[in-house]
Amino acid sequence: MEHAQIAIVILNWNGEKLLPQFLPSVIQYSQLEGAEIIVADNGSTDQSMTLLEEQFPEVTRLQLPENYGFARGYNEALRQIDAKYYILLNSDVEVTEGWLEPMISIFEKDNTVAAVQPKILSWHNKDEFEYGGAAGGFIDKLGFPFCRGRVLNVVEKDKGQYNDEANIFWASGACLAIRASLYHKAGGFDSDFWAHMEEIDLCWRLKNFGYQIRYTPYSQVYHLGGGSLPYNNPRKLFLNFRNSLFMLYKNCPPNKLVKVLFVRMILDGIAAFKLLTEGNLKGISAVFKAHWALYKNWTQLKAKRRRLKTEAAPSWHPEILYKSIIWKFYIEKKRTFTELVK
C-alpha cells in the first residue's frame, strides 16, 4: 500500500453488525491530514467486506486469506501497510472528536515513546472505565495485569482521577498507537499468542529496548468490550492463563524467573479450585491445558527467550508493581489503583 503518515487499522472478523455502528465515528473524527482508515479482514464468513464496499467506499479494504487470530492477523496486515504510525483499533470502539491529535503529538515531541494509549471508557456505561485498558496498563510482580481504573474485576468510575499523562507498562490493544518502525523492530505481536495479552508482551519487549509506553487522557474512546469471548469462556481462560505464562517465561529477568513461575503455578492451582467451586469443569481443564502448553512448548519458548536476550536483556521496569495484587485485593481489600500504589 502507498505510504500514509497515520494508518488506522481495524482488524475485522465477522463484524457485519459492528462496523455500521462504530465505523462512522472513526470516519467522522479521523480527518487529520495524512490519516488513512484501513479495515483488514481476518477471513470473515459474513458480508463484512461487501458492506464496506457499498456503505463505506472511503475506507481502504485489505483482505487476509484466513482467520489468523488477533496477533498474527495484525502482523500479516501491517506487513502490507506502509506508514509512520499505526493506530490499532478494535472494530467495537467509538472514537471522539480530536482523538488522534494528542497521541500523535506525544510521538512528535518525544522520540523515546514507542506506544500511546488513550483513555478507554465503557461504551455501555460511559462514566466508567473499560475493563481492557482503562487509563493504562500495569502488571504486578507475578505478571498479573491491572489498570489505572481497573483492578481484577473492579472497575472505577471516571471522576478525573487519572487525567494526567503518565508512563504505563502496557497499552491496550483495543486502541494502540505505535511507531510502525518499532512495531516491526520488536517483531510485532507474538503470533503464537493468537489473542489476549499479546499487547502486554509486545510492550514489555519495547520497554526492554529502552522505550516508554505512554497514556494520555486528552484522547478518549469508548469500547464495547467482550466482543470476542465472555470472561469465563474456557477458550478465553486457556488463552489468558497460557499467554501469561508464555509472556513471563520470555521476558522475566533470570533472577526472578524461577520464583515467579513457581508462585504462579500455586496461584493458578488455587484459581482452578475456585472454578471447581463454581462448577466450571471446562474452566478447570483450561487452566491445566494452559500449564501443559507451557511444558509442551518449553523448547520453543527457550529459543525465543535466547533470541530476545541477544536483542535486549529481559528486564524489570519501574512500572511493574513489586507487590502482589492478589494479596492486596483479597487480603488487604485494596480495590483501586490509587490504593494499590500507595
C-alpha positions as CSV (number, residue, x, y, z in Angstrom):
1,M,0.0,0.0,0.0
2,E,1.1,3.6,-0.6
3,H,2.8,5.4,2.3
4,A,0.5,7.1,4.9
5,Q,1.5,9.2,7.8
6,I,-1.1,7.5,10.0
7,A,-2.7,4.2,9.3
8,I,-5.8,3.5,11.4
9,V,-6.0,-0.3,11.1
10,I,-9.2,-2.1,12.2
11,L,-8.8,-5.9,12.2
12,N,-12.3,-7.3,11.4
13,W,-13.7,-10.8,11.8
14,N,-17.4,-11.2,11.1
15,G,-18.1,-7.6,12.1
16,E,-21.0,-7.1,9.8
17,K,-23.1,-5.8,12.7
18,L,-20.4,-3.8,14.5
19,L,-18.9,-1.9,11.5
20,P,-22.1,0.1,10.7
21,Q,-22.4,1.0,14.4
22,F,-18.8,2.1,15.2
23,L,-17.0,2.9,11.9
24,P,-18.9,6.2,11.3
25,S,-17.3,7.8,14.3
26,V,-13.9,6.8,13.1
27,I,-14.6,8.3,9.7
28,Q,-16.0,11.5,11.2
29,Y,-13.3,12.2,13.7
30,S,-10.2,11.0,11.8
31,Q,-9.9,13.8,9.2
32,L,-6.3,14.6,10.3
33,E,-4.1,15.2,7.2
34,G,-2.2,12.0,6.3
35,A,-4.6,9.6,8.1
36,E,-6.0,6.6,6.3
37,I,-8.5,4.2,7.6
38,I,-7.9,0.5,6.7
39,V,-10.1,-2.4,7.5
40,A,-8.1,-5.6,7.4
41,D,-10.5,-8.6,7.1
42,N,-9.4,-11.7,9.0
43,G,-11.1,-14.3,6.8
44,S,-14.7,-13.3,7.6
45,T,-17.5,-15.6,6.6
46,D,-20.2,-12.9,6.8
47,Q,-20.8,-9.9,4.5
48,S,-18.4,-7.5,6.1
49,M,-16.4,-6.7,3.0
50,T,-19.5,-6.3,0.8
51,L,-20.9,-3.9,3.4
52,L,-17.7,-1.9,3.4
53,E,-17.7,-1.6,-0.3
54,E,-21.3,-0.5,-0.5
55,Q,-21.6,1.7,2.6
56,F,-18.1,3.0,3.3
57,P,-16.2,3.3,0.0
58,E,-13.8,5.8,1.5
59,V,-12.3,3.1,3.7
60,T,-9.4,1.0,2.3
61,R,-10.1,-2.7,2.4
62,L,-7.4,-5.3,2.9
63,Q,-8.4,-9.0,2.6
64,L,-6.5,-11.7,4.5
65,P,-6.9,-15.3,3.3
66,E,-8.0,-16.8,6.6
67,N,-8.7,-16.1,10.3
68,Y,-5.2,-15.7,11.8
69,G,-6.4,-14.6,15.2
70,F,-5.7,-11.1,16.7
71,A,-1.9,-11.4,17.0
72,R,-1.0,-12.9,13.7
73,G,-3.8,-11.1,11.9
74,Y,-2.3,-7.8,12.7
75,N,1.2,-9.0,11.9
76,E,0.0,-10.1,8.4
77,A,-1.9,-6.9,7.8
78,L,0.8,-4.5,9.0
79,R,3.4,-6.1,6.8
80,Q,1.4,-4.8,3.9
81,I,0.8,-1.3,5.2
82,D,3.5,1.5,4.9
83,A,3.0,4.2,7.5
84,K,4.9,6.2,10.1
85,Y,2.4,5.5,12.8
86,Y,-0.1,2.7,13.2
87,I,-3.3,3.1,15.2
88,L,-4.6,-0.4,16.0
89,L,-8.3,-0.1,16.7
90,N,-10.9,-2.7,17.7
91,S,-14.0,-2.8,15.5
92,D,-16.2,-2.1,18.6
93,V,-14.6,1.2,19.5
94,E,-16.4,4.6,19.2
95,V,-13.9,7.4,19.0
96,T,-14.4,11.1,19.9
97,E,-13.6,14.4,18.3
98,G,-9.8,15.1,18.5
99,W,-8.9,11.6,19.5
100,L,-5.9,11.3,17.1
101,E,-4.0,14.6,17.8
102,P,-3.0,14.1,21.4
103,M,-1.4,10.7,20.7
104,I,0.4,11.8,17.5
105,S,1.6,14.9,19.4
106,I,3.3,12.8,22.0
107,F,5.2,10.9,19.3
108,E,6.3,14.1,17.7
109,K,7.6,15.6,20.9
110,D,9.3,12.6,22.5
111,N,11.3,10.1,20.5
112,T,11.6,7.8,23.5
113,V,7.9,6.9,23.4
114,A,7.1,3.8,21.4
115,A,3.4,3.5,22.0
116,V,0.5,5.5,23.4
117,Q,-2.9,4.6,24.7
118,P,-5.9,7.0,25.1
119,K,-8.4,7.0,28.0
120,I,-10.7,4.0,27.3
121,L,-14.2,4.2,28.8
122,S,-17.0,1.7,28.7
123,W,-19.4,2.1,25.8
124,H,-22.2,0.7,27.9
125,N,-21.5,2.9,31.0
126,K,-19.8,6.0,29.6
127,D,-18.8,7.3,33.1
128,E,-16.9,4.1,33.9
129,F,-13.5,2.9,32.7
130,E,-13.4,-0.1,30.4
131,Y,-12.0,-3.3,31.7
132,G,-9.5,-4.0,29.0
133,G,-7.3,-0.9,29.2
134,A,-8.9,1.8,31.3
135,A,-6.3,4.6,31.9
136,G,-3.3,2.5,31.1
137,G,-2.0,-1.0,32.0
138,F,0.5,-2.3,34.5
139,I,1.5,-5.8,35.9
140,D,2.4,-6.9,39.4
141,K,5.4,-8.9,40.4
142,L,3.8,-12.1,39.3
143,G,2.7,-10.9,35.9
144,F,-1.0,-10.3,36.8
145,P,-2.3,-7.3,34.7
146,F,-4.3,-4.4,36.1
147,C,-5.0,-0.8,35.1
148,R,-5.4,2.6,36.3
149,G,-9.1,2.4,36.8
150,R,-9.5,-1.4,36.9
151,V,-8.1,-3.9,39.4
152,L,-9.0,-7.5,38.8
153,N,-12.8,-7.4,38.3
154,V,-13.4,-4.0,40.0
155,V,-13.8,-1.1,37.5
156,E,-13.8,2.5,38.7
157,K,-16.0,5.4,37.6
158,D,-14.1,8.1,35.7
159,K,-14.0,11.1,38.1
160,G,-11.0,12.7,36.6
161,Q,-8.6,10.9,38.9
162,Y,-6.5,9.7,36.0
163,N,-6.5,12.9,34.0
164,D,-2.7,13.2,33.9
165,E,-0.4,11.9,31.2
166,A,1.7,9.1,32.6
167,N,4.2,6.4,31.7
168,I,2.5,3.0,31.9
169,F,3.7,-0.6,31.4
170,W,1.3,-1.7,28.6
171,A,-1.1,-0.1,26.3
172,S,-4.4,-1.8,25.4
173,G,-4.7,-3.5,22.0
174,A,-8.3,-2.1,21.8
175,C,-6.8,1.3,20.8
176,L,-3.0,1.2,20.5
177,A,-1.0,3.9,18.8
178,I,2.5,2.7,17.9
179,R,5.5,3.8,15.8
180,A,5.5,1.5,12.8
181,S,9.3,1.2,12.7
182,L,9.3,0.0,16.4
183,Y,6.5,-2.4,15.9
184,H,8.5,-4.2,13.2
185,K,11.8,-3.9,15.1
186,A,10.2,-5.7,18.0
187,G,8.8,-8.4,15.7
188,G,5.2,-7.3,16.1
189,F,2.9,-9.4,18.2
190,D,3.9,-12.9,19.1
191,S,1.7,-14.9,16.7
192,D,1.7,-17.9,19.0
193,F,-0.5,-16.0,21.5
194,W,-3.4,-16.0,19.0
195,A,-5.3,-13.5,21.2
196,H,-5.2,-12.0,24.7
197,M,-2.1,-10.4,26.4
198,E,-0.1,-10.1,23.2
199,E,0.0,-6.3,23.6
200,I,1.5,-6.7,27.1
201,D,4.2,-9.0,25.7
202,L,4.9,-6.5,22.9
203,C,5.1,-3.5,25.3
204,W,7.4,-5.4,27.6
205,R,9.8,-6.1,24.7
206,L,9.6,-2.4,23.6
207,K,10.5,-1.3,27.2
208,N,13.4,-3.7,27.2
209,F,14.6,-1.8,24.1
210,G,14.6,1.3,26.2
211,Y,11.4,2.9,25.0
212,Q,8.4,4.3,27.0
213,I,4.7,3.5,26.8
214,R,2.5,6.5,27.5
215,Y,-1.1,7.1,28.5
216,T,-2.9,10.4,27.6
217,P,-6.3,11.4,29.0
218,Y,-6.6,14.0,26.2
219,S,-7.7,11.4,23.8
220,Q,-10.8,9.5,24.7
221,V,-12.6,6.5,23.2
222,Y,-15.5,4.2,24.2
223,H,-15.0,0.4,23.9
224,L,-17.9,-2.0,23.8
225,G,-15.7,-4.9,25.0
226,G,-16.5,-8.5,25.3
227,G,-16.8,-8.8,21.6
228,S,-14.8,-12.0,21.3
229,L,-15.4,-14.3,24.2
230,P,-17.0,-13.9,27.7
231,Y,-14.7,-13.8,30.7
232,N,-15.4,-17.3,31.9
233,N,-15.3,-19.0,28.5
234,P,-12.9,-22.0,28.6
235,R,-11.2,-20.8,25.4
236,K,-10.6,-17.3,26.9
237,L,-9.4,-18.8,30.2
238,F,-7.0,-21.0,28.4
239,L,-5.5,-18.2,26.3
240,N,-5.2,-15.8,29.3
241,F,-3.5,-18.4,31.6
242,R,-1.3,-19.8,28.8
243,N,-0.3,-16.5,27.3
244,S,0.5,-15.1,30.8
245,L,2.9,-18.0,31.4
246,F,4.4,-17.6,27.9
247,M,5.0,-13.9,28.5
248,L,6.6,-14.4,31.8
249,Y,9.0,-17.0,30.5
250,K,10.0,-14.9,27.6
251,N,10.5,-11.6,29.5
252,C,11.3,-12.2,33.2
253,P,14.9,-11.4,34.3
254,P,16.9,-14.5,35.2
255,N,17.0,-13.7,38.9
256,K,13.2,-13.6,39.1
257,L,12.0,-16.2,36.6
258,V,12.0,-19.4,38.7
259,K,10.4,-17.8,41.7
260,V,7.7,-16.1,39.6
261,L,6.8,-19.3,37.7
262,F,6.7,-21.3,40.9
263,V,4.3,-18.9,42.7
264,R,2.2,-18.6,39.6
265,M,1.7,-22.4,39.5
266,I,0.4,-22.3,43.1
267,L,-1.9,-19.4,42.4
268,D,-3.2,-20.9,39.1
269,G,-4.0,-24.1,41.1
270,I,-6.0,-22.0,43.6
271,A,-7.8,-20.4,40.6
272,A,-8.6,-23.9,39.3
273,F,-10.0,-24.8,42.7
274,K,-12.2,-21.7,42.6
275,L,-13.5,-22.7,39.2
276,L,-14.3,-26.1,40.7
277,T,-16.4,-24.5,43.4
278,E,-18.3,-22.6,40.7
279,G,-18.9,-25.9,38.8
280,N,-16.9,-24.7,35.8
281,L,-15.2,-28.0,34.9
282,K,-14.3,-26.9,31.4
283,G,-12.6,-23.9,33.0
284,I,-10.5,-26.1,35.3
285,S,-9.5,-28.1,32.2
286,A,-8.5,-24.8,30.5
287,V,-6.1,-23.9,33.4
288,F,-4.4,-27.3,33.3
289,K,-4.2,-27.2,29.5
290,A,-2.5,-23.8,29.8
291,H,0.2,-25.2,32.0
292,W,0.6,-28.2,29.8
293,A,1.1,-25.9,26.9
294,L,4.0,-24.2,28.8
295,Y,5.8,-27.6,29.2
296,K,5.0,-28.7,25.7
297,N,6.4,-25.5,24.2
298,W,9.3,-25.2,26.5
299,T,12.0,-25.7,23.8
300,Q,10.4,-23.2,21.5
301,L,10.0,-20.6,24.3
302,K,13.6,-21.2,25.4
303,A,14.7,-20.3,21.9
304,K,12.5,-17.2,21.9
305,R,14.0,-16.1,25.2
306,R,17.5,-16.7,24.0
307,R,16.9,-14.7,20.8
308,L,15.2,-11.8,22.7
309,K,18.2,-11.7,25.1
310,T,20.6,-11.0,22.2
311,E,18.4,-8.0,21.2
312,A,17.7,-6.6,24.7
313,A,18.1,-8.3,28.1
314,P,14.9,-9.3,29.9
315,S,14.4,-6.5,32.5
316,W,12.2,-5.4,35.4
317,H,10.9,-1.9,35.0
318,P,9.6,0.9,37.4
319,E,6.1,0.4,36.0
320,I,6.0,-3.2,37.4
321,L,4.3,-3.1,40.8
322,Y,6.6,-5.0,43.2
323,K,3.6,-6.3,45.1
324,S,1.0,-9.0,44.6
325,I,-2.3,-7.6,43.6
326,I,-3.9,-10.9,44.6
327,W,-2.8,-10.3,48.2
328,K,-3.6,-6.6,48.1
329,F,-7.1,-7.2,46.6
330,Y,-8.3,-10.2,48.6
331,I,-6.4,-9.9,51.9
332,E,-5.9,-6.1,52.3
333,K,-9.1,-5.2,50.4
334,K,-7.3,-2.7,48.2
335,R,-9.6,-2.3,45.2
336,T,-8.4,0.7,43.3
337,F,-5.1,1.6,41.5
338,T,-4.5,4.5,43.9
339,E,-4.9,2.3,46.9
340,L,-2.5,-0.3,45.4
341,V,0.3,2.0,44.7
342,K,0.3,4.0,48.0
